[in-house]
Amino acid sequence: MGETESREKIIVAAVKLASGKRLDQISTEALAQHSGVSADEVRRIFPDCRALSSGVFQWTAHNLMAQIEHAALRNKPPLEALEDIFHLHVVFLVSHAALPLLLLEALAIPEDGKALRQQIGKLLADYEVNLTLLLSLARKDAGVRPDLDPALAAKLFTYLTQGLAMRAITGKTSDVLLQEGRKVWQQYLNGIRA
C-alpha cells in the first residue's frame, strides 16, 4: 500500500474513531487497528496530533470539493446544480458527523489555529466565487429574482451549510439533519427564486 492510500485510511479511521473524542484521545494503536496500517507507519505519516488534524482538514476539503465540483459540472440548470451541492453538504455531514467538531478543535490549537483559519478562509473565498458564478447564471436564466445579489446569496448559502454543521455538533441524528436540510434548502430557494 502506498503512502497516499495509507494516509487516507488513517484519516478515515480517525474520523470514525473521533465520535465523541478529540483526535489527541485516539491512540496510534487504535488508528493502526482500524486503518489496517501498521502503528509505525501511522507514526511516520502523522508524527503528532497537529499533523493528523491538518490531514483531516485537507482530506475533508479535497473530498467535499471534489464531490461539489462533480455536481456543478453535470450539465444541469444552475439552480438544480446548486440544490445538488447543498444536499451533498448535508449528506457529507451526516456521513462524517465528527468532522465539524474536529475542525473546531483544530482551530482552537494556538500554534495551528491561525494557519488553519487562513486555509479555511481561502477555501471559503474560492468556494463562494464558484457559488456566485452559479447564482449569476441562474439570474441570467431568470431562475432567480432579478434583484438578487449573487455574491450575498453565495455567502448566505455557506452560512446555511455551516449552521447545519453546528447542528451536527449538538448531536442531531442523521434523519433529523437530512429532514432539516431539505426544509432549509426549500426556504433558501423560496427566498431567491424568481
FIKOLZA-1660 file (N, C-alpha, C; in steps of 0.1 Angstrom, whole numbers, plus 5000, padded with zeros to 4 digits):
% residues 194
   i   px   py   pz ch aa at
   1 5009 4988 5000  A  M  N
   1 5000 5000 5000  A  M CA
   1 5009 5012 5000  A  M  C
   2 5006 5022 4991  A  G  N
   2 5014 5034 4990  A  G CA
   2 5010 5044 5002  A  G  C
   3 5019 5054 5003  A  E  N
   3 5017 5064 5014  A  E CA
   3 5004 5071 5013  A  E  C
   4 5000 5075 5000  A  T  N
   4 4987 5082 4999  A  T CA
   4 4975 5074 5003  A  T  C
   5 4975 5061 5000  A  E  N
   5 4964 5052 5004  A  E CA
   5 4965 5050 5019  A  E  C
   6 4977 5048 5025  A  S  N
   6 4978 5047 5039  A  S CA
   6 4973 5059 5047  A  S  C
   7 4977 5071 5041  A  R  N
   7 4973 5084 5047  A  R CA
   7 4958 5085 5048  A  R  C
   8 4951 5082 5036  A  E  N
   8 4937 5083 5036  A  E CA
   8 4930 5073 5045  A  E  C
   9 4935 5061 5046  A  K  N
   9 4930 5051 5055  A  K CA
   9 4931 5055 5070  A  K  C
  10 4942 5061 5073  A  I  N
  10 4944 5066 5087  A  I CA
  10 4934 5077 5090  A  I  C
  11 4933 5086 5081  A  I  N
  11 4923 5098 5083  A  I CA
  11 4909 5093 5084  A  I  C
  12 4905 5084 5075  A  V  N
  12 4891 5078 5076  A  V CA
  12 4889 5071 5090  A  V  C
  13 4899 5064 5094  A  A  N
  13 4898 5057 5107  A  A CA
  13 4897 5068 5118  A  A  C
  14 4905 5078 5117  A  A  N
  14 4905 5089 5128  A  A CA
  14 4891 5095 5128  A  A  C
  15 4885 5098 5117  A  V  N
  15 4872 5105 5117  A  V CA
  15 4861 5095 5123  A  V  C
  16 4862 5082 5120  A  K  N
  16 4853 5073 5125  A  K CA
  16 4855 5071 5140  A  K  C
  17 4867 5071 5145  A  L  N
  17 4870 5069 5159  A  L CA
  17 4867 5082 5167  A  L  C
  18 4867 5093 5161  A  A  N
  18 4865 5106 5168  A  A CA
  18 4852 5109 5173  A  A  C
  19 4842 5100 5170  A  S  N
  19 4829 5103 5175  A  S CA
  19 4829 5104 5190  A  S  C
  20 4827 5116 5195  A  G  N
  20 4827 5118 5210  A  G CA
  20 4841 5120 5216  A  G  C
  21 4851 5120 5207  A  K  N
  21 4865 5121 5212  A  K CA
  21 4873 5132 5205  A  K  C
  22 4883 5136 5211  A  R  N
  22 4892 5145 5204  A  R CA
  22 4903 5137 5197  A  R  C
  23 4909 5142 5187  A  L  N
  23 4920 5135 5180  A  L CA
  23 4931 5130 5189  A  L  C
  24 4935 5139 5199  A  D  N
  24 4946 5135 5208  A  D CA
  24 4942 5124 5218  A  D  C
  25 4929 5120 5218  A  Q  N
  25 4925 5109 5226  A  Q CA
  25 4924 5096 5219  A  Q  C
  26 4928 5096 5206  A  I  N
  26 4928 5084 5198  A  I CA
  26 4942 5079 5198  A  I  C
  27 4944 5067 5202  A  S  N
  27 4958 5061 5203  A  S CA
  27 4963 5057 5189  A  S  C
  28 4976 5057 5187  A  T  N
  28 4982 5052 5175  A  T CA
  28 4978 5038 5172  A  T  C
  29 4977 5030 5183  A  E  N
  29 4973 5016 5181  A  E CA
  29 4959 5015 5176  A  E  C
  30 4950 5023 5181  A  A  N
  30 4936 5023 5176  A  A CA
  30 4935 5027 5161  A  A  C
  31 4943 5037 5158  A  L  N
  31 4944 5041 5144  A  L CA
  31 4949 5030 5135  A  L  C
  32 4959 5024 5140  A  A  N
  32 4965 5013 5132  A  A CA
  32 4955 5001 5130  A  A  C
  33 4949 4998 5141  A  Q  N
  33 4939 4986 5141  A  Q CA
  33 4928 4989 5131  A  Q  C
  34 4922 5001 5132  A  H  N
  34 4910 5005 5124  A  H CA
  34 4914 5008 5109  A  H  C
  35 4926 5012 5107  A  S  N
  35 4930 5016 5093  A  S CA
  35 4937 5004 5085  A  S  C
  36 4942 4994 5093  A  G  N
  36 4949 4984 5086  A  G CA
  36 4963 4988 5082  A  G  C
  37 4968 4999 5088  A  V  N
  37 4982 5004 5086  A  V CA
  37 4989 5001 5099  A  V  C
  38 5002 4998 5098  A  S  N
  38 5010 4995 5110  A  S CA
  38 5011 5007 5119  A  S  C
  39 5013 5005 5132  A  A  N
  39 5015 5016 5141  A  A CA
  39 5027 5024 5137  A  A  C
  40 5038 5018 5133  A  D  N
  40 5050 5025 5129  A  D CA
  40 5047 5034 5117  A  D  C
  41 5039 5029 5108  A  E  N
  41 5035 5037 5096  A  E CA
  41 5026 5049 5100  A  E  C
  42 5017 5047 5109  A  V  N
  42 5008 5058 5114  A  V CA
  42 5017 5069 5120  A  V  C
  43 5027 5065 5128  A  R  N
  43 5036 5075 5135  A  R CA
  43 5044 5082 5124  A  R  C
  44 5049 5075 5114  A  R  N
  44 5057 5081 5104  A  R CA
  44 5049 5091 5096  A  R  C
  45 5037 5088 5092  A  I  N
  45 5028 5096 5083  A  I CA
  45 5023 5108 5092  A  I  C
  46 5019 5105 5104  A  F  N
  46 5013 5116 5113  A  F CA
  46 5021 5115 5126  A  F  C
  47 5032 5122 5127  A  P  N
  47 5041 5122 5139  A  P CA
  47 5034 5128 5151  A  P  C
  48 5024 5136 5149  A  D  N
  48 5017 5142 5161  A  D CA
  48 5003 5146 5157  A  D  C
  49 4995 5150 5167  A  C  N
  49 4981 5153 5166  A  C CA
  49 4979 5164 5156  A  C  C
  50 4988 5174 5156  A  R  N
  50 4987 5186 5147  A  R CA
  50 4988 5181 5132  A  R  C
  51 4997 5172 5130  A  A  N
  51 4998 5167 5116  A  A CA
  51 4985 5159 5112  A  A  C
  52 4980 5152 5121  A  L  N
  52 4967 5144 5118  A  L CA
  52 4956 5154 5116  A  L  C
  53 4955 5164 5124  A  S  N
  53 4945 5174 5123  A  S CA
  53 4945 5181 5110  A  S  C
  54 4957 5185 5106  A  S  N
  54 4959 5191 5092  A  S CA
  54 4955 5181 5081  A  S  C
  55 4959 5169 5083  A  G  N
  55 4955 5159 5073  A  G CA
  55 4940 5157 5072  A  G  C
  56 4933 5158 5084  A  V  N
  56 4918 5157 5084  A  V CA
  56 4912 5168 5076  A  V  C
  57 4917 5180 5078  A  F  N
  57 4912 5192 5071  A  F CA
  57 4914 5191 5056  A  F  C
  58 4926 5187 5052  A  Q  N
  58 4930 5186 5038  A  Q CA
  58 4921 5175 5031  A  Q  C
  59 4919 5164 5038  A  W  N
  59 4911 5153 5033  A  W CA
  59 4896 5158 5032  A  W  C
  60 4891 5165 5042  A  T  N
  60 4877 5170 5041  A  T CA
  60 4876 5179 5029  A  T  C
  61 4885 5189 5028  A  A  N
  61 4884 5199 5018  A  A CA
  61 4885 5192 5004  A  A  C
  62 4894 5183 5002  A  H  N
  62 4896 5176 4990  A  H CA
  62 4883 5168 4986  A  H  C
  63 4878 5160 4995  A  N  N
  63 4867 5151 4992  A  N CA
  63 4854 5159 4990  A  N  C
  64 4851 5168 4999  A  L  N
  64 4839 5176 4997  A  L CA
  64 4840 5184 4984  A  L  C
  65 4851 5191 4982  A  M  N
  65 4852 5199 4970  A  M CA
  65 4851 5191 4957  A  M  C
  66 4857 5179 4957  A  A  N
  66 4856 5170 4945  A  A CA
  66 4842 5167 4942  A  A  C
  67 4834 5163 4953  A  Q  N
  67 4820 5160 4951  A  Q CA
  67 4812 5172 4946  A  Q  C
  68 4815 5184 4951  A  I  N
  68 4808 5196 4947  A  I CA
  68 4811 5199 4933  A  I  C
  69 4824 5198 4929  A  E  N
  69 4828 5201 4915  A  E CA
  69 4821 5192 4906  A  E  C
  70 4820 5179 4909  A  H  N
  70 4813 5169 4901  A  H CA
  70 4798 5173 4899  A  H  C
  71 4792 5177 4910  A  A  N
  71 4778 5181 4910  A  A CA
  71 4776 5194 4901  A  A  C
  72 4785 5203 4902  A  A  N
  72 4784 5216 4895  A  A CA
  72 4786 5214 4880  A  A  C
  73 4793 5204 4876  A  L  N
  73 4797 5202 4862  A  L CA
  73 4788 5192 4855  A  L  C
  74 4777 5188 4860  A  R  N
  74 4768 5178 4854  A  R CA
  74 4758 5183 4844  A  R  C
  75 4760 5195 4839  A  N  N
  75 4752 5200 4828  A  N CA
  75 4737 5201 4832  A  N  C
  76 4735 5206 4844  A  K  N
  76 4721 5208 4849  A  K CA
  76 4719 5223 4849  A  K  C
  77 4706 5228 4850  A  P  N
  77 4704 5242 4852  A  P CA
  77 4710 5246 4865  A  P  C
  78 4714 5259 4866  A  P  N
  78 4722 5264 4878  A  P CA
  78 4715 5261 4891  A  P  C
  79 4702 5263 4892  A  L  N
  79 4696 5261 4905  A  L CA
  79 4695 5246 4909  A  L  C
  80 4694 5238 4899  A  E  N
  80 4694 5223 4902  A  E CA
  80 4708 5219 4907  A  E  C
  81 4719 5225 4900  A  A  N
  81 4732 5222 4904  A  A CA
  81 4735 5227 4919  A  A  C
  82 4729 5239 4922  A  L  N
  82 4731 5245 4935  A  L CA
  82 4724 5236 4945  A  L  C
  83 4712 5231 4942  A  E  N
  83 4705 5222 4951  A  E CA
  83 4713 5209 4953  A  E  C
  84 4719 5203 4943  A  D  N
  84 4727 5191 4944  A  D CA
  84 4739 5194 4954  A  D  C
  85 4745 5206 4952  A  I  N
  85 4756 5209 4960  A  I CA
  85 4752 5211 4975  A  I  C
  86 4741 5217 4977  A  F  N
  86 4736 5219 4991  A  F CA
  86 4734 5205 4998  A  F  C
  87 4727 5196 4990  A  H  N
  87 4724 5183 4996  A  H CA
  87 4736 5175 4998  A  H  C
  88 4746 5177 4989  A  L  N
  88 4759 5170 4991  A  L CA
  88 4765 5174 5005  A  L  C
  89 4764 5187 5008  A  H  N
  89 4769 5191 5021  A  H CA
  89 4762 5184 5032  A  H  C
  90 4749 5183 5031  A  V  N
  90 4742 5176 5042  A  V CA
  90 4745 5161 5043  A  V  C
  91 4746 5155 5032  A  V  N
  91 4749 5140 5032  A  V CA
  91 4764 5138 5037  A  V  C
  92 4773 5147 5033  A  F  N
  92 4787 5146 5037  A  F CA
  92 4787 5148 5053  A  F  C
  93 4780 5157 5058  A  L  N
  93 4779 5160 5072  A  L CA
  93 4774 5147 5080  A  L  C
  94 4763 5142 5074  A  V  N
  94 4757 5130 5080  A  V CA
  94 4766 5118 5080  A  V  C
  95 4774 5117 5069  A  S  N
  95 4783 5106 5068  A  S CA
  95 4795 5107 5076  A  S  C
  96 4799 5119 5080  A  H  N
  96 4811 5122 5087  A  H CA
  96 4808 5132 5099  A  H  C
  97 4799 5128 5107  A  A  N
  97 4793 5137 5118  A  A CA
  97 4804 5143 5127  A  A  C
  98 4815 5136 5129  A  A  N
  98 4826 5141 5138  A  A CA
  98 4834 5152 5132  A  A  C
  99 4833 5154 5119  A  L  N
  99 4842 5164 5113  A  L CA
  99 4840 5179 5118  A  L  C
 100 4828 5184 5119  A  P  N
 100 4827 5198 5124  A  P CA
 100 4834 5200 5137  A  P  C
 101 4832 5191 5147  A  L  N
 101 4839 5193 5160  A  L CA
 101 4854 5191 5158  A  L  C
 102 4859 5182 5150  A  L  N
 102 4873 5181 5148  A  L CA
 102 4879 5193 5143  A  L  C
 103 4872 5200 5133  A  L  N
 103 4878 5212 5127  A  L CA
 103 4877 5223 5137  A  L  C
 104 4867 5224 5145  A  L  N
 104 4866 5234 5156  A  L CA
 104 4878 5232 5166  A  L  C
 105 4880 5220 5170  A  E  N
 105 4891 5217 5179  A  E CA
 105 4905 5221 5173  A  E  C
 106 4906 5218 5160  A  A  N
 106 4919 5222 5154  A  A CA
 106 4921 5237 5153  A  A  C
 107 4910 5244 5152  A  L  N
 107 4911 5259 5152  A  L CA
 107 4915 5264 5165  A  L  C
 108 4912 5257 5176  A  A  N
 108 4915 5261 5190  A  A CA
 108 4930 5259 5193  A  A  C
 109 4937 5251 5185  A  I  N
 109 4951 5249 5189  A  I CA
 109 4959 5262 5185  A  I  C
 110 4965 5268 5196  A  P  N
 110 4971 5281 5193  A  P CA
 110 4981 5281 5182  A  P  C
 111 4990 5271 5181  A  E  N
 111 5000 5271 5171  A  E CA
 111 4995 5269 5157  A  E  C
 112 4984 5261 5156  A  D  N
 112 4979 5257 5143  A  D CA
 112 4966 5265 5139  A  D  C
 113 4959 5271 5148  A  G  N
 113 4947 5278 5145  A  G CA
 113 4948 5288 5135  A  G  C
 114 4958 5297 5135  A  K  N
 114 4960 5307 5125  A  K CA
 114 4961 5302 5111  A  K  C
 115 4970 5292 5110  A  A  N
 115 4972 5286 5096  A  A CA
 115 4960 5280 5091  A  A  C
 116 4953 5273 5100  A  L  N
 116 4940 5266 5096  A  L CA
 116 4930 5276 5092  A  L  C
 117 4929 5287 5100  A  R  N
 117 4919 5297 5097  A  R CA
 117 4922 5303 5083  A  R  C
 118 4935 5305 5080  A  Q  N
 118 4938 5310 5066  A  Q CA
 118 4934 5300 5055  A  Q  C
 119 4937 5288 5058  A  Q  N
 119 4933 5277 5048  A  Q CA
 119 4918 5277 5046  A  Q  C
 120 4911 5278 5057  A  I  N
 120 4896 5277 5056  A  I CA
 120 4891 5290 5049  A  I  C
 121 4897 5302 5052  A  G  N
 121 4893 5314 5046  A  G CA
 121 4895 5314 5031  A  G  C
 122 4906 5308 5026  A  K  N
 122 4909 5307 5012  A  K CA
 122 4899 5298 5005  A  K  C
 123 4897 5286 5012  A  L  N
 123 4887 5277 5007  A  L CA
 123 4874 5283 5005  A  L  C
 124 4869 5290 5016  A  L  N
 124 4856 5296 5015  A  L CA
 124 4855 5307 5004  A  L  C
 125 4865 5315 5003  A  A  N
 125 4866 5325 4993  A  A CA
 125 4865 5319 4979  A  A  C
 126 4873 5309 4976  A  D  N
 126 4872 5303 4963  A  D CA
 126 4859 5296 4961  A  D  C
 127 4853 5290 4971  A  Y  N
 127 4840 5283 4970  A  Y CA
 127 4829 5293 4967  A  Y  C
 128 4830 5304 4974  A  E  N
 128 4819 5315 4972  A  E CA
 128 4820 5321 4958  A  E  C
 129 4832 5322 4953  A  V  N
 129 4833 5327 4939  A  V CA
 129 4826 5317 4930  A  V  C
 130 4827 5304 4932  A  N  N
 130 4821 5294 4923  A  N CA
 130 4805 5295 4925  A  N  C
 131 4801 5296 4938  A  L  N
 131 4787 5297 4940  A  L CA
 131 4781 5310 4934  A  L  C
 132 4788 5321 4935  A  T  N
 132 4784 5333 4929  A  T CA
 132 4782 5332 4914  A  T  C
 133 4791 5325 4908  A  L  N
 133 4790 5322 4893  A  L CA
 133 4777 5314 4890  A  L  C
 134 4775 5304 4898  A  L  N
 134 4762 5296 4896  A  L CA
 134 4750 5305 4897  A  L  C
 135 4750 5313 4908  A  L  N
 135 4739 5322 4911  A  L CA
 135 4737 5332 4900  A  L  C
 136 4748 5337 4895  A  S  N
 136 4748 5347 4884  A  S CA
 136 4742 5341 4871  A  S  C
 137 4746 5328 4868  A  L  N
 137 4740 5321 4857  A  L CA
 137 4725 5319 4859  A  L  C
 138 4721 5316 4871  A  A  N
 138 4707 5314 4874  A  A CA
 138 4699 5327 4872  A  A  C
 139 4705 5338 4876  A  R  N
 139 4699 5351 4874  A  R CA
 139 4698 5354 4859  A  R  C
 140 4708 5351 4851  A  K  N
 140 4708 5353 4837  A  K CA
 140 4697 5344 4830  A  K  C
 141 4695 5332 4836  A  D  N
 141 4684 5323 4830  A  D CA
 141 4670 5327 4836  A  D  C
 142 4669 5337 4844  A  A  N
 142 4657 5341 4850  A  A CA
 142 4652 5331 4860  A  A  C
 143 4661 5323 4866  A  G  N
 143 4657 5313 4876  A  G CA
 143 4656 5319 4890  A  G  C
 144 4662 5330 4892  A  V  N
 144 4662 5337 4905  A  V CA
 144 4657 5351 4903  A  V  C
 145 4654 5357 4914  A  R  N
 145 4649 5371 4914  A  R CA
 145 4659 5380 4907  A  R  C
 146 4654 5390 4899  A  P  N
 146 4663 5399 4891  A  P CA
 146 4671 5408 4901  A  P  C
 147 4666 5410 4913  A  D  N
 147 4673 5419 4922  A  D CA
 147 4683 5411 4931  A  D  C
 148 4684 5399 4929  A  L  N
 148 4693 5390 4937  A  L CA
 148 4708 5395 4936  A  L  C
 149 4714 5396 4947  A  D  N
 149 4729 5398 4947  A  D CA
 149 4736 5385 4948  A  D  C
 150 4741 5380 4937  A  P  N
 150 4747 5366 4937  A  P CA
 150 4758 5364 4948  A  P  C
 151 4766 5374 4950  A  A  N
 151 4777 5372 4960  A  A CA
 151 4771 5371 4974  A  A  C
 152 4761 5379 4977  A  L  N
 152 4755 5378 4990  A  L CA
 152 4747 5365 4992  A  L  C
 153 4740 5361 4981  A  A  N
 153 4733 5348 4982  A  A CA
 153 4743 5336 4983  A  A  C
 154 4755 5338 4978  A  A  N
 154 4765 5327 4979  A  A CA
 154 4770 5327 4994  A  A  C
 155 4772 5338 5000  A  K  N
 155 4775 5339 5014  A  K CA
 155 4765 5332 5023  A  K  C
 156 4752 5336 5020  A  L  N
 156 4741 5330 5028  A  L CA
 156 4741 5315 5026  A  L  C
 157 4744 5310 5014  A  F  N
 157 4744 5296 5012  A  F CA
 157 4755 5289 5021  A  F  C
 158 4767 5295 5022  A  T  N
 158 4777 5289 5030  A  T CA
 158 4773 5291 5045  A  T  C
 159 4766 5301 5049  A  Y  N
 159 4762 5303 5063  A  Y CA
 159 4752 5291 5066  A  Y  C
 160 4743 5288 5057  A  L  N
 160 4733 5277 5059  A  L CA
 160 4740 5264 5061  A  L  C
 161 4750 5261 5053  A  T  N
 161 4757 5248 5055  A  T CA
 161 4765 5248 5067  A  T  C
 162 4771 5259 5071  A  Q  N
 162 4779 5260 5084  A  Q CA
 162 4769 5258 5096  A  Q  C
 163 4757 5264 5095  A  G  N
 163 4747 5262 5105  A  G CA
 163 4743 5248 5107  A  G  C
 164 4742 5241 5096  A  L  N
 164 4738 5226 5097  A  L CA
 164 4750 5219 5103  A  L  C
 165 4762 5223 5100  A  A  N
 165 4774 5216 5106  A  A CA
 165 4773 5218 5122  A  A  C
 166 4770 5230 5126  A  M  N
 166 4768 5233 5140  A  M CA
 166 4757 5224 5147  A  M  C
 167 4747 5222 5139  A  R  N
 167 4736 5214 5144  A  R CA
 167 4741 5199 5146  A  R  C
 168 4750 5195 5137  A  A  N
 168 4755 5181 5138  A  A CA
 168 4763 5180 5151  A  A  C
 169 4770 5191 5155  A  I  N
 169 4778 5190 5167  A  I CA
 169 4769 5188 5179  A  I  C
 170 4756 5193 5179  A  T  N
 170 4747 5192 5190  A  T CA
 170 4741 5178 5192  A  T  C
 171 4745 5169 5183  A  G  N
 171 4741 5155 5184  A  G CA
 171 4728 5152 5177  A  G  C
 172 4724 5161 5167  A  K  N
 172 4712 5157 5159  A  K CA
 172 4714 5144 5152  A  K  C
 173 4704 5136 5151  A  T  N
 173 4705 5124 5143  A  T CA
 173 4706 5126 5128  A  T  C
 174 4711 5116 5121  A  S  N
 174 4712 5117 5107  A  S CA
 174 4698 5121 5100  A  S  C
 175 4688 5114 5105  A  D  N
 175 4674 5116 5099  A  D CA
 175 4670 5131 5102  A  D  C
 176 4672 5136 5114  A  V  N
 176 4668 5150 5117  A  V CA
 176 4676 5159 5108  A  V  C
 177 4689 5157 5106  A  L  N
 177 4697 5166 5098  A  L CA
 177 4693 5166 5083  A  L  C
 178 4690 5154 5078  A  L  N
 178 4685 5153 5065  A  L CA
 178 4672 5160 5063  A  L  C
 179 4663 5158 5073  A  Q  N
 179 4650 5165 5072  A  Q CA
 179 4651 5180 5073  A  Q  C
 180 4659 5184 5083  A  E  N
 180 4662 5199 5084  A  E CA
 180 4668 5205 5071  A  E  C
 181 4678 5197 5066  A  G  N
 181 4685 5202 5054  A  G CA
 181 4675 5204 5042  A  G  C
 182 4665 5195 5041  A  R  N
 182 4655 5197 5030  A  R CA
 182 4647 5209 5032  A  R  C
 183 4643 5211 5045  A  K  N
 183 4635 5223 5048  A  K CA
 183 4643 5236 5046  A  K  C
 184 4655 5236 5051  A  V  N
 184 4664 5248 5050  A  V CA
 184 4666 5251 5035  A  V  C
 185 4668 5241 5027  A  W  N
 185 4670 5244 5012  A  W CA
 185 4658 5250 5006  A  W  C
 186 4646 5244 5010  A  Q  N
 186 4634 5250 5004  A  Q CA
 186 4631 5264 5008  A  Q  C
 187 4635 5268 5020  A  Q  N
 187 4633 5282 5025  A  Q CA
 187 4643 5291 5017  A  Q  C
 188 4655 5286 5015  A  Y  N
 188 4665 5294 5008  A  Y CA
 188 4660 5296 4993  A  Y  C
 189 4656 5285 4987  A  L  N
 189 4651 5286 4974  A  L CA
 189 4639 5295 4972  A  L  C
 190 4630 5295 4982  A  N  N
 190 4618 5304 4982  A  N CA
 190 4623 5318 4982  A  N  C
 191 4634 5321 4989  A  G  N
 191 4639 5335 4991  A  G CA
 191 4646 5340 4978  A  G  C
 192 4651 5331 4970  A  I  N
 192 4659 5336 4959  A  I CA
 192 4652 5334 4945  A  I  C
 193 4643 5325 4945  A  R  N
 193 4637 5321 4932  A  R CA
 193 4628 5332 4926  A  R  C
 194 4628 5333 4913  A  A  N
 194 4620 5343 4906  A  A CA
 194 4605 5341 4907  A  A  C
% end
